[in-house]
Amino acid sequence: MLRHNQETEAETLAPTPVTISTEHVAGSTQSMTTRSGVRNSGGWFPGLDGVRGIAVGLVFTVHYIGKYPIGWMGVIFFFVLSGYLITGGLYDTRDEPHRFRRFYIRRTLRIFPLFYFVWISILVADPLIHERWQPMQWLWPVYLGNFARFIAYSPSTDHIYTSVLWLPIEIGHFWSLAVEEQFYLVWPFVVFSIADRKKLIRICVGVMVAVLLLRIILVAAIPSGLLQMEFLYRMPFTQADSFLCGGLLALWWRGPERERMLRAAPYLFFAFLGIFIFACSIEGAGVGLNKLVPATPWISGYGFTLIYLIAAALIASSLSSTNLLFKITNLRPLRFLGKYSYGFYVYHVILRPILIKPWGELHSHWAFRLSVCIEFAIVLAVSVVSYHLLEAPFLRLKGRLAGHA
């Protein structure tokens, strides 16, 4: 059978002028031209949408292809990119009045509408499909669902079972949204309280090293059952370094380290990728990509660090038009997918039982590939419609509400 059910998941430029758009804290957008070496701490670069597209494309493969479940790494790419964007925004607004309120208003308008639209839809559907909720599943709507499977000691909390046997409601991928929200309950207070770039850099580096050491210790110390349930993948204190790695990029971008970072990024990307591949070989994975899962001990230990360093180097490379990775991340299809990546991430798992049911078990490789392409197109179409009808109206409120907070 070709279909596998996997539980594992889900802001330089060259001397030539480059036109980008800048989203200010108040939410307005304007066009500007930036040259290498010119400070532009609030800029938006199209290549970042390309990075989003790569990340969500990776995650899609976990749930719809499954044979080589390396797509879970896309979640870490999202964490690093989120750390870069959010830390940059926080640092740029550190001296503004009402900065906390503005940050959380903007965050709420970006994340909550789609998230709670899904939960309201689930509740409305209950009379039709007779949902069987477990006690711990009430943690999911309040962004604490990443703890549910460990409190219940069962991954079954990732699914709301229904009277329709083939139609469980898949909610497990919301764990990454929970981790992100939990991190951003703390990090704004750190950035606004310290408000010194060099001190924040030292905090980022120090915590990154500390979290790496913590994970290595926990790999040896926690019960194997917890490790296999992806405890170190789903906890905010063991993923904080991925956000802070992105934060470190944002802080370097706003200082004299920028040019060195941009020159080194493409080389570091391939260097870190090479080290990761070498680690796979010495840790016994070899070419067996099916062994590269978050619960693998070396992945849960230092593997996460290698992955977020790869992601950080890719993000930094997307900011400079002098390298191949910039061209890749600026491909129109990737940028298009990245624009709608939030909705795509939310919907692709929820829609999966409905989309794969008509196909049954596919034994032809060509039929399987065709089914995946059709499923991808349907999820993308739903995400585009959702963005314009549901998300965009709330995004347009950012400037009005946050600007007057």
C-alpha positions as CSV (number, residue, x, y, z in Angstrom):
1,M,0.0,0.0,0.0
2,L,1.4,3.4,-1.0
3,R,-0.6,5.5,1.5
4,H,0.8,5.5,5.0
5,N,-0.8,7.0,8.1
6,Q,1.8,9.0,10.0
7,E,1.2,10.6,13.4
8,T,4.3,12.7,13.2
9,E,3.8,16.0,11.8
10,A,2.1,20.2,12.2
11,E,12.3,39.9,7.2
12,T,20.3,42.1,1.9
13,L,20.5,42.7,-0.7
14,A,22.9,42.9,-3.6
15,P,24.5,46.2,-4.8
16,T,21.7,46.1,-7.5
17,P,18.6,47.8,-6.1
18,V,15.9,45.4,-4.9
19,T,12.3,46.5,-4.4
20,I,10.6,45.1,-1.3
21,S,7.6,46.0,0.8
22,T,7.7,47.0,4.4
23,E,5.1,46.2,6.9
24,H,5.3,48.6,9.8
25,V,4.1,47.9,13.3
26,A,0.9,49.8,12.7
27,G,0.2,47.6,9.8
28,S,0.6,49.9,6.8
29,T,2.5,48.7,3.8
30,Q,4.8,50.7,1.6
31,S,7.4,50.0,-1.2
32,M,11.0,50.8,-0.8
33,T,14.3,50.1,-2.5
34,T,17.2,48.7,-0.5
35,R,20.9,48.3,-1.3
36,S,23.4,46.1,0.4
37,G,24.7,47.8,3.6
38,V,21.7,50.2,3.9
39,R,19.8,49.7,7.2
40,N,16.3,48.5,6.7
41,S,15.2,47.0,10.0
42,G,11.5,46.7,9.2
43,G,11.7,45.2,5.7
44,W,9.7,42.4,4.3
45,F,11.4,40.2,1.7
46,P,9.5,38.0,-0.8
47,G,12.0,35.2,-0.2
48,L,10.6,34.7,3.3
49,D,7.3,33.6,1.8
50,G,9.4,31.2,-0.2
51,V,10.8,29.8,3.0
52,R,7.3,29.4,4.3
53,G,6.4,27.6,1.2
54,I,9.3,25.2,1.6
55,A,8.3,24.6,5.2
56,V,4.6,23.9,4.7
57,G,5.4,21.8,1.6
58,L,7.7,19.6,3.8
59,V,4.9,19.2,6.4
60,F,2.4,18.3,3.7
61,T,4.6,15.3,2.7
62,V,4.4,13.8,6.2
63,H,0.6,13.4,6.1
64,Y,0.0,12.7,2.4
65,I,3.1,10.8,1.2
66,G,4.4,9.4,4.4
67,K,7.0,6.9,3.1
68,Y,9.9,9.2,3.9
69,P,8.5,11.3,6.9
70,I,11.2,14.0,7.0
71,G,8.6,16.7,6.4
72,W,8.2,17.2,10.2
73,M,11.4,19.3,9.9
74,G,9.2,22.0,8.2
75,V,7.8,22.8,11.7
76,I,11.2,23.7,12.9
77,F,11.7,25.9,9.8
78,F,8.5,27.7,10.8
79,F,9.7,28.1,14.4
80,V,13.0,29.7,13.3
81,L,11.3,32.0,10.8
82,S,8.7,33.0,13.4
83,G,11.6,33.8,15.8
84,Y,13.2,36.0,13.2
85,L,10.1,37.9,12.3
86,I,8.7,38.3,15.8
87,T,12.0,39.2,17.5
88,G,12.7,41.8,14.8
89,G,9.3,43.4,15.3
90,L,9.6,43.4,19.1
91,Y,13.1,44.9,19.0
92,D,12.0,47.6,16.5
93,T,9.1,48.7,18.8
94,R,10.9,48.4,22.1
95,D,10.6,52.1,22.9
96,E,7.0,52.6,21.6
97,P,4.1,53.3,24.0
98,H,1.6,50.5,24.4
99,R,4.0,48.1,22.8
100,F,2.7,45.0,24.7
101,R,-0.9,45.8,23.8
102,R,0.0,46.4,20.2
103,F,2.0,43.2,19.9
104,Y,-0.8,41.0,21.3
105,I,-3.5,42.7,19.3
106,R,-1.6,42.1,16.1
107,R,-0.8,38.5,17.1
108,T,-4.5,37.9,18.0
109,L,-5.7,39.2,14.7
110,R,-3.3,37.0,12.8
111,I,-3.7,33.7,14.6
112,F,-7.1,33.6,16.4
113,P,-9.7,34.0,13.6
114,L,-8.7,30.9,11.6
115,F,-7.9,28.9,14.7
116,Y,-11.2,29.5,16.4
117,F,-13.1,29.2,13.2
118,V,-11.9,25.6,13.0
119,W,-12.9,24.9,16.6
120,I,-16.4,26.5,16.2
121,S,-16.8,24.4,13.0
122,I,-15.9,21.3,15.0
123,L,-18.5,22.1,17.7
124,V,-21.2,22.9,15.1
125,A,-20.5,19.5,13.3
126,D,-21.0,17.5,16.5
127,P,-24.7,16.7,16.1
128,L,-24.0,15.2,12.7
129,I,-20.9,13.1,13.5
130,H,-21.3,12.6,17.2
131,E,-17.8,13.5,18.4
132,R,-16.3,11.6,21.3
133,W,-14.2,14.1,23.2
134,Q,-11.6,13.0,25.7
135,P,-11.1,15.1,28.9
136,M,-7.6,16.2,28.0
137,Q,-8.7,17.4,24.6
138,W,-10.2,20.6,26.1
139,L,-6.6,21.8,26.4
140,W,-6.4,22.2,22.6
141,P,-8.7,25.2,22.1
142,V,-6.7,27.1,24.8
143,Y,-3.3,26.5,23.2
144,L,-2.2,23.9,25.7
145,G,-2.9,20.9,23.5
146,N,0.8,20.1,23.2
147,F,0.6,18.8,26.8
148,A,-2.5,16.7,26.2
149,R,-0.8,13.4,25.0
150,F,1.7,13.5,27.9
151,I,-0.9,14.1,30.6
152,A,-3.1,11.3,29.2
153,Y,0.0,9.3,28.2
154,S,-1.6,8.5,24.9
155,P,-1.3,10.0,21.4
156,S,-5.0,9.4,21.0
157,T,-5.7,12.9,22.3
158,D,-4.5,14.1,18.8
159,H,-7.7,12.8,17.3
160,I,-11.4,13.5,18.1
161,Y,-13.1,10.3,17.2
162,T,-16.6,10.3,15.7
163,S,-19.4,8.0,14.9
164,V,-18.1,7.9,11.3
165,L,-15.2,5.4,11.7
166,W,-13.1,6.8,8.7
167,L,-13.6,10.4,9.8
168,P,-11.7,11.2,13.0
169,I,-11.1,15.0,13.4
170,E,-7.3,15.4,13.3
171,I,-6.2,18.1,15.7
172,G,-2.7,16.9,16.7
173,H,-0.9,19.4,14.3
174,F,-2.1,22.3,16.5
175,W,0.6,21.4,18.9
176,S,3.0,23.7,17.0
177,L,0.7,26.6,17.3
178,A,0.4,26.0,21.0
179,V,4.2,26.0,21.4
180,E,4.5,29.2,19.5
181,E,1.9,31.0,21.6
182,Q,3.4,29.8,24.8
183,F,6.8,31.1,23.8
184,Y,5.4,34.5,22.9
185,L,3.8,34.8,26.3
186,V,7.4,35.1,27.6
187,W,9.7,36.5,24.9
188,P,8.1,39.9,24.5
189,F,8.7,40.6,28.2
190,V,12.4,39.7,27.8
191,V,12.9,41.8,24.7
192,F,11.1,44.9,26.0
193,S,12.7,44.6,29.5
194,I,16.3,44.2,28.2
195,A,15.9,46.4,25.1
196,D,19.7,46.1,24.4
197,R,20.8,44.4,21.3
198,K,24.1,43.0,22.5
199,K,22.5,41.7,25.7
200,L,19.7,40.1,23.8
201,I,22.3,38.4,21.5
202,R,24.0,36.9,24.6
203,I,20.7,35.7,25.9
204,C,19.9,34.0,22.6
205,V,23.2,32.3,22.4
206,G,23.2,31.3,26.1
207,V,19.7,29.8,26.0
208,M,20.4,28.0,22.7
209,V,23.4,26.3,24.3
210,A,21.5,25.5,27.5
211,V,18.5,24.0,25.7
212,L,20.8,21.9,23.5
213,L,22.5,20.5,26.7
214,L,19.1,20.0,28.3
215,R,17.8,18.0,25.4
216,I,20.9,15.8,25.4
217,I,20.4,15.1,29.1
218,L,16.7,14.5,28.8
219,V,17.2,12.0,26.0
220,A,19.1,9.8,28.5
221,A,16.9,10.6,31.5
222,I,13.3,10.5,30.4
223,P,11.4,7.2,29.9
224,S,11.6,5.8,26.4
225,G,7.8,6.0,26.2
226,L,7.9,9.8,26.5
227,L,10.7,10.1,24.0
228,Q,8.7,8.0,21.5
229,M,5.7,10.2,22.0
230,E,7.9,13.2,20.9
231,F,8.1,14.9,24.2
232,L,11.3,16.9,23.3
233,Y,9.7,17.9,20.0
234,R,6.5,19.3,21.4
235,M,7.6,21.1,24.6
236,P,8.2,24.9,24.6
237,F,11.3,24.7,26.8
238,T,12.9,22.1,24.4
239,Q,12.1,24.1,21.3
240,A,12.9,27.6,22.6
241,D,16.3,27.5,20.9
242,S,14.7,27.3,17.5
243,F,12.8,30.5,18.1
244,L,15.9,32.2,19.6
245,C,18.0,31.1,16.6
246,G,15.7,33.1,14.4
247,G,15.8,35.9,17.0
248,L,19.6,35.9,16.8
249,L,19.3,36.4,13.0
250,A,17.0,39.4,13.5
251,L,19.4,41.0,16.0
252,W,22.4,40.4,13.8
253,W,20.4,41.9,10.9
254,R,20.0,45.1,13.0
255,G,23.7,45.5,13.7
256,P,27.2,45.5,12.2
257,E,27.1,41.7,11.8
258,R,24.6,41.9,9.0
259,E,27.0,41.9,6.0
260,R,29.1,39.0,7.4
261,M,25.9,37.0,8.1
262,L,24.6,37.5,4.6
263,R,28.0,36.6,3.0
264,A,28.4,33.5,5.1
265,A,24.7,32.2,5.0
266,P,24.8,30.3,1.7
267,Y,28.0,28.5,2.6
268,L,26.7,27.8,6.1
269,F,23.6,26.3,4.7
270,F,25.4,23.7,2.7
271,A,27.9,23.2,5.5
272,F,25.2,22.5,8.1
273,L,23.3,20.3,5.6
274,G,26.5,18.3,5.0
275,I,27.0,17.9,8.7
276,F,23.4,16.7,9.1
277,I,23.8,14.2,6.4
278,F,27.1,13.0,7.9
279,A,25.3,12.7,11.3
280,C,22.7,10.6,9.7
281,S,25.3,8.2,8.4
282,I,27.2,7.8,11.7
283,E,24.0,7.5,13.7
284,G,22.8,4.6,11.7
285,A,20.1,6.3,9.6
286,G,22.2,6.1,6.4
287,V,19.8,6.6,3.4
288,G,16.9,5.3,5.5
289,L,14.9,8.5,5.6
290,N,12.1,6.7,7.4
291,K,14.3,6.6,10.4
292,L,14.6,10.4,10.6
293,V,11.7,11.0,13.0
294,P,11.6,13.4,16.0
295,A,11.6,10.6,18.5
296,T,15.0,9.3,17.3
297,P,17.3,9.9,20.2
298,W,20.1,11.7,18.3
299,I,17.5,13.8,16.5
300,S,15.8,14.8,19.8
301,G,19.3,15.6,21.2
302,Y,21.6,17.5,18.8
303,G,19.6,16.8,15.6
304,F,17.1,19.6,16.2
305,T,20.0,22.0,16.6
306,L,21.4,21.1,13.2
307,I,18.0,21.4,11.6
308,Y,17.4,24.9,13.0
309,L,20.8,26.0,11.9
310,I,20.0,24.8,8.4
311,A,16.7,26.7,8.5
312,A,18.5,29.9,9.8
313,A,21.1,29.8,7.0
314,L,18.3,29.4,4.5
315,I,16.4,32.3,5.9
316,A,19.5,34.5,5.9
317,S,20.3,33.4,2.3
318,S,16.8,34.5,1.2
319,L,17.7,38.1,2.2
320,S,20.5,38.5,-0.2
321,S,20.1,38.4,-4.0
322,T,23.7,37.2,-4.6
323,N,23.2,33.5,-4.1
324,L,21.3,30.5,-5.5
325,L,19.2,30.0,-2.4
326,F,17.8,33.5,-2.8
327,K,16.6,32.6,-6.3
328,I,15.0,29.4,-5.1
329,T,13.2,31.0,-2.2
330,N,11.9,33.7,-4.6
331,L,10.3,31.3,-7.0
332,R,6.7,32.4,-7.6
333,P,5.1,29.0,-6.8
334,L,6.9,28.8,-3.4
335,R,6.1,32.4,-2.6
336,F,2.4,31.8,-3.5
337,L,2.3,28.8,-1.3
338,G,4.0,30.6,1.5
339,K,1.5,33.4,1.4
340,Y,-1.3,31.0,2.3
341,S,0.9,28.7,4.4
342,Y,-1.0,29.3,7.7
343,G,-4.3,28.2,6.3
344,F,-2.6,25.4,4.4
345,Y,-1.0,24.1,7.6
346,V,-4.3,24.2,9.5
347,Y,-6.5,22.6,6.8
348,H,-4.2,20.0,5.3
349,V,-4.4,17.6,8.3
350,I,-8.1,18.2,9.0
351,L,-9.1,17.6,5.4
352,R,-6.9,14.5,5.1
353,P,-9.5,11.8,6.0
354,I,-12.0,13.3,3.6
355,L,-9.5,13.7,0.8
356,I,-7.9,10.2,0.9
357,K,-11.1,8.3,1.5
358,P,-12.2,8.2,-2.2
359,W,-8.9,6.8,-3.4
360,G,-8.8,3.8,-1.1
361,E,-5.5,1.8,-1.3
362,L,-3.6,2.8,-4.4
363,H,-1.2,0.2,-5.8
364,S,-0.2,2.2,-8.9
365,H,2.6,4.7,-8.4
366,W,1.1,7.0,-11.1
367,A,-2.3,6.9,-9.5
368,F,-0.8,7.7,-6.1
369,R,1.1,10.6,-7.5
370,L,-2.0,11.9,-9.2
371,S,-4.0,11.6,-6.0
372,V,-1.4,13.6,-4.0
373,C,-1.4,16.4,-6.6
374,I,-5.1,16.6,-6.5
375,E,-5.2,16.6,-2.7
376,F,-2.5,19.3,-2.7
377,A,-4.5,21.5,-5.1
378,I,-7.7,21.1,-3.1
379,V,-6.0,22.0,0.2
380,L,-4.4,25.0,-1.4
381,A,-7.7,26.2,-3.0
382,V,-9.4,25.9,0.4
383,S,-6.5,27.9,2.0
384,V,-6.7,30.7,-0.6
385,V,-10.5,31.1,-0.2
386,S,-10.1,31.0,3.6
387,Y,-7.4,33.6,3.5
388,H,-9.4,36.1,1.5
389,L,-12.8,35.5,3.1
390,L,-11.7,34.9,6.7
391,E,-8.2,35.9,7.5
392,A,-7.7,39.0,5.3
393,P,-10.5,41.1,6.8
394,F,-9.0,40.6,10.3
395,L,-5.5,41.4,9.0
396,R,-6.8,44.7,7.7
397,L,-7.8,45.6,11.2
398,K,-4.2,45.5,12.4
399,G,-3.4,49.0,11.5
400,R,-6.6,50.4,12.9
401,L,-6.7,48.6,16.2
402,A,-3.0,48.2,17.0
403,G,-2.4,51.8,15.8
404,H,-4.8,53.2,18.3
405,A,-4.0,50.8,21.2
